[in-house]
Amino acid sequence: MRSHRRALFAYSLGVIALIIALWYGRTRTAPDLAVPIAEIFPQATAFRFERGVFHVYDDRESLLGWAGSGSESGYGGPMLLVVGIDTLGRVAGSRVVEQRETPIFWRMVKARDFLTSFVGDHFDQINYDYGAVVGLTGATISATAIGASVRSAVADLASEAFDVTVPVPARPFEFGLLEITVLLLFIVGAVTQRARGPVRRRVRWACQITGLLVLGFWRDSPITLAKITALLSGYFPDPRTQVALYLLIAGFVLTSFHCSRNLYCLYACPFGTAQRCVGVIGGKGLKLPIWFVRWMERIRNVAVFAAMFMAFLTLKPVLASYEPFAVLFSLNGTTLQWLLLFIVLVMSLGISTPWCNLFCPMRTIELLFQNLRRTLRGPRTASANE
């Protein structure tokens, strides 16, 4: 009981510190748009902000065009773009003013010249089929956000400069194989947890392989600390296109709070299954000493806190993502993530799911919910139900 109180006290201090970091991050000064506008219009010497857009002039007071901003949420949160159009209605250029994506994503964007692909297009002839234009593996959310940000800015500019309404097609509600798979994994997991013996093991393996193929290699959409941090920062992806994300996080939170182990980790997590598959090859014969596991748990908790603290302080949720998931499922990642993946897979040959038990930030969040559950239910009730 005393150790439970100490853990809850430590968690409470950590939550308070994270709230302070998030508050500080949100009090930052808004970015200056003059610099990116000057880059789009090199001859500009004066800007006048009227009715939501910038009117851009040269040194002879001649109108060069108009500039405006657009913002949509990507993987790491909102990204702010400035777009300029000239007096003929053609896109003069676009600049990213503020973004919260990974450096790897922006390297892919620059390699494909996505932002410059709009230059020269008339505002009513721009191809907003961002998925087809970019084709960025594992970066659909962020690629879509770039196109949507440009579209939002151009629509405002066309309305102000030419009194023309640019049609904005409604995003369709996406509910397909991915979303159905997520629902079935949680439903089957909830039912199977009540079973015992070989039936539960077989069904669990079937669910895990399904999660590995669908949530891992097909869609690269496991739960990450960056996604949790983005939601806590107030960055909510469009629910019409991100149903699976909300289902995964809701299932993780609810089962973490009401069950001894959350069903996402047991039945759906693709990276956990990858470790188990490697473990089948190696035999998983090694048992780690309890003291080592306890120390690694403390180190993991500190790492999770530090990652979330920096993410809140800078309002960049991607800073909280150190998991090697993208390296395995889309072959994109930093050198550190490649090294971490190698270490985890080698350890998996002799140790059962080392990432899940020693490193995974979701385990820290799960334990937080379980400590909260014990506090709300009381020690006697909690012990009777477990």
N, C-alpha and C positions, 0 to 999 in steps of 0.2 A: 504493500500500500504506500509506504514511504517513497519507494523508487518511482511509483506511478505519479505521485505528487511532484517529485523533482522533475520528471520528464514533462509533465504538463506545465510546470512553471517555466522550464526552458523553452518549450514550444510557445508559450504566451509571450515571453520576451522577444522571441524571434519574430512573431507575428506583428508585434508593436513596432519593431525596427523596420520591418518590411512596409508597414503602412506609412511610416515617416518617410522612407525612401521614395515611395510612390507619390506622396504629397509633394516632396521636393521636386521630383521629376516633372510633375504637372505644372509647377510654378515657373518653368523656364520661359524665357522671352521668345515670342514668335519669330520665325526666321524672316530675314530681310529679303524681299523679292526683287530689289533693284539690281542686284548683281546678275542673277540669271536672265533677267529681261535685257540687260545690257549685252549679255553674251549672245542672245538671240538676235538682237538688233544692234550691231556694232556701231552704227552711225547715230544711235540715240543719244540725245543730250538732256531730254526732259521727259518726265512722266506725269500724267494727270490721272488721278484715280476718280472715276465717275461711274456711278451706278453699277458698282461691282467689278469693273474691269479697268485696266490701265490703258490710257491713250498715249501712244509713243510718238515723240517728235524729234526732228533733227535740229541742228543749230540755226536753221532758217525758219523754224516754227512750222515746217512742213510735216504733215502727218505721215508716219511710216507704217503704222498698223496698230494693232491692239494686242494686249497680253492679259492672260487670266490664269487662274489656278484651278486645279481639279484634284480631288483626293478620294481614294478608295482604299479599303483594307486589303492588304496582302497577307502572306503567311505570318509575318512578324508584327503586323499592325498597319495603321494608315500610312500611305506614302503620298507625299505632296509633290505635284508636278506643276511647272509653269509652261504654258503653251502660248506661242505668238502666231498671229496671222497677219498678212500684209493687206494692203488696200484692195487687192484683187480677190481676197478671200482664200488665199493659199497659205498653208501652214509654213511659217518661216523657221520654226524650230521648236524644240521642247527641252526642258532641263528638269532633272530631279532635284528638288530643293531639300526634301526631308524624306528619309526612308529608314526602315527598320529590318531590312532583309539581310541575308548572309552575303559575305563577299563573293562566295562561289556563284550565287545566283546572278549578281551583277556582272561577273566575268562572262557568264553565258549570255546575258543580255547584250553586252558590248560586242561579243564575238559574232552575234547575229545581226548587229546594227538595227535593233528593233526600234529604238527611239528615232533614229534618223530615217526610218522607212516611211514616216508620215510626211516628211518635208516635201513641199511642192504639190501636195494633194490639195484640191479644193475642199472646203469644209463639208460640202454635201456629197463628196465622193470618196471619203476615207474608208478604208477597209478595217472594220473593227473586229474581224474574225481573228482575235488575238491568239486563240489556240492553234489555228492553222498557220498563222504567220510565224509564231515563235517556236512551237514544238519543243518546249523545254521539259525534259523528263523530270518528273517529281516536283515541278514548280508551277503547276496549273493555277493555283490560287494567286500567286504573285504575278504571273504573266497576265492573267485576266485583270488584275488590279491596275496594271500599267495602261492597258487599253481602255479600261473604264475611266481612269483618271483623265486621259487625253480626251476622251469623248465628252466628259463632263465639262472640261474647260472649253472645248471647241463649241459646245452647245451654248454656253454663256456668251462667248465672243460673237457668234453668229447672230444671236438675238439682239445684242447691243449694237453691233456695227452695221448689220445688214437687215435688221428687223425680220429675220428668218428663223423659223423654228426647226431645229434639227431633230428629227424623230429619234427617240431613245427607246429601243426595243426592250420590253420587259424580260428580265431573266426568268427562264422557265424553272419550275419546281422540279428538282432532280431527285428521283427516288427509283433506283434501279438495283442492279445486282449487288453493288457494294452495300447499300443501305439494308437490303433484305438479308444479306449475309450477316451483318452486324446484329440485327434483331434475332436471327435464328441462333447465333452463337450464344447470346445471353439467355435466350429462352431454353435452349437445350442444356446449357450449363446449369441453370437453376433447377431444372428437372433432374438432371443426372446427379447432382450433388447429394440427392437423397438416396441414391442407389449405393450398393456396395459390391466389392469383388471385381471380377474381370469385366463385367458389363460397363462399369464406370470407367475403367482404364481404356477400354476400346473406344468408347464414345468420346472420351476426352482426347485421345490421340487423333480421332477423326476431326474433331473441332479444331485442334491445334494445327493440323496440316492444312485445313481449310483457311484458317487465319494466316498461316505462313504464305500461302499462294495468293490469296485475295488481298488481305491487308498489307502484305509485305511486297512480294515481287510484282504483283499486278498494279496496285495503286500506291504503294509506299506511303501508307497513311496510319502508322501506329501513333499512339498517344505519346507526346513528348513533353518535357518540362516547358519548352518554349510555348506550346499551345496552351498549357495551363496558365502560364504567366501572362500571355496575351489576353486571355479572358479576364483574369484578375485585374489587368491594367485597364479594362474597359473596352478592349478591341474585340468586337464580335463580328466574325465573318458572316456574310449573307446566309441566313438560315435556309434560303431557297436552294442554294447550291452546296451547302455544307451540312446536310442532314446527318451524314455518317459521323462527322466530327462530334456533333452534339449528342448523338446516341452513344458513342463510345465514352465520352466524358461523363454523361449522366449515368451510364451503366457502371462505370468505375466508381464514381462517388457513392451511389446508392448501395452497391454491394460491399464497398469498403466499410461503410457505416453499419450495415446490418448483418454482415457475414464475418466469419473468422478470417477468411481470405477473399479478396475481391475476384469476381468471375472473369474479369478481363485478363488478368495475369494467368489464371488457371486454364482458360479455354480459348482466348482470342489472340493474345500477344504474339506477333510473328517472330520477334527476336528471341523470346523465351523458347519458342518451338525450335528455332534454328540451333540454339544451344543444346536442347534435348536430343536433336538429331545427331549432332556431333558427339554427344555423350554416349549414344548407342554404339558408335564406332569405338570410342576409347574405353568404355566400361564403367566410368565414373566411380572408381573404387576408393578414392581418397576422401577422408573425413577431416574437415577443418576443426581445430580446437575452438572451444566456446569462447575463450578469451580473445582469440583473433577475430572471430565474427563480431564480438561486442565492440572491439576497437574499430573495426572497419565500419560498423554501423555509426559510430560517432563521427568518423571522418566523412562518411557519406552525408550525414546530416549537415555538417559544416559546409561541405561542398555545395549542397543544394541551397542552403541559406545564402552563401556568397554569390552563387549564380543568380538567384532571384533578386538579391539586393542590388547587384549591378544592373540587372535588367530593369528594375523599377527606377533606379536612380537616373538612368539614361533614357528611359522609355523605349528600350530596344529589347523586346522579349527574346529575340534570337540569341542574345548573349547568354541566355539560360540553357541553351541547347548544347550539350556536350556528348549526347548519346551517339554511338556509331551506327545508327539505324540506316541513314541515307547512304553510307558507304557500302553496306551490304546489299541494300535493295535497289539503289539507283546508281551506284558507283560514283557518287559525288560526296566529297568531304575533305576536311583538312588533313594535314599530315598527322596531327595528334589523333584524330578520329580513326584514321587507317591503322595507326599503331595500337590504339585501344581495341579495335576490332580484332587484330591479330592476337593480342594478349588474351582477350576473352575467349576466343575460339580455341586457343591452345589450352587454356585452363579448363575448358569444357570437356576436354578429352578425359580428364581425371576427376573433375569436381562437378557436381550436379548444379547446373544453371548458376555459374559464378556471378554473372552480371546481375541477375535478379536478386540474389542473396547478399551481394557485397556492394554493388555500385549503383543500382537502379534508383533514380530519384523518385519514381512512383512508389517505391516501397516506403520511403520516408513519409510521403503524403498519405499513404494507406495507414501507417502507424499513427499518424496525427488523428485521422478519423476514428481509429479504434480507441485511442486514449480519450477522445471526446465522448465516444459512446459510453465508455466505462464511467466517465464523470457524470454524465446525464442519468445513467441507469443506477449508479451506485455500485459499490463493490460486491455486495451479496447477489444482487440481481444479475450483474454481469457474469460472475463466476458460475452461477446456476445455469445460464444460457449457453455457455461455451463448452 
